[in-house]
Amino acid sequence: MNEMFRQSLFAGVTISLIAYEIGLFLKRKLGLAILNPLLVSIVIVILALKVFGISYEVYNASAKYISYFYFFYLLFQSLQIYGIQVSN
């Protein structure tokens, strides 16, 4: 499994996005505040890495680009919490 991750440029991004979609689904379905999609996706990615025996260094090499978008996600989430409207 590590070899597939070493060869694929987007394997880490794919796992991260699928985990995030699962988090969104759970949030919509159950409506619990603890099921924040980002929190759920982090837990799912950690579990997937452990189950499939993928080292974090190998995962991070293919998923490092998605971390640039976390800043904007957290920024807009915090703006929503404080009720600040972002205009186009």
N, C-alpha and C positions, 0 to 999 in steps of 0.2 A: 504494500500500500504506500509506503514511503517513496518507492520508485515512481509510482504514478504521479504523486504530488511533485516530485522533483522535475518530472518531464512536462507537467501541465502548468501553464502560466496562470490559469483562471480557476483551478480546482479549489483553492482556499476561498476565493471570492464566491464561488458557486455554493459551497457549504455554508458560508456566512449568510448569503441572501436567502437560501432555503430555510435556514434556522430562523431568520428574521420574519419570513412569511409565516412560519409556524407560530411564532410569537404573536403576530398580528391576528391570525386566525383564533388563537386561544383568547386573546384580549376581547375580540368581538363576540365570541361565542359565550364566554363566561362573565365578562364584564368586571373582573376583579382588578383592583388597582395594583396589586402585587405582580400581576402578569404584564408588566411593561414589556413591550416587544424587544427592546434592546437587552433587558435583563434576561429574558427567556432565551434569546439567541445566544448570549454569552454562555449560559448554562448548557445549551444544546451543543454548541461548538466544543466546549470542554469535554462533554460526555462522548461526542463523536471522536475526538482525538484520542481519548483513553481507550474506547472500545476497539477502534481500528489500529491502535498502536502507532499513531503518527506523532512524530516529535513536533514540538512547538516551533522549532527553528525552520523545519520544512514547511509547515503550515504558514508561518509568517512570511516566508519568502514569496508565497503566491498570493497572500491576502493583505500584504502591507499597504497596498494602494487604497483599500477600502477604509482604512483608518483616517484618511484625510477627510472623509465625509462625516465621520462621527462628530467632529467639531460643530459642523453646521446643524446636524441633527440635534445635538444637545442645546445649541443656541436657540433654535426655533421651539424646542420643547420648553425651555425656560421662559421664553417670551409668551408662550401660550399659558403657562402657569400664572404669570402675572397679568394676563389679560391685555397684553400689548398687541395691537393689530399691525401686521406687516403688510404694507401696501405695495402694489406692483409699480 
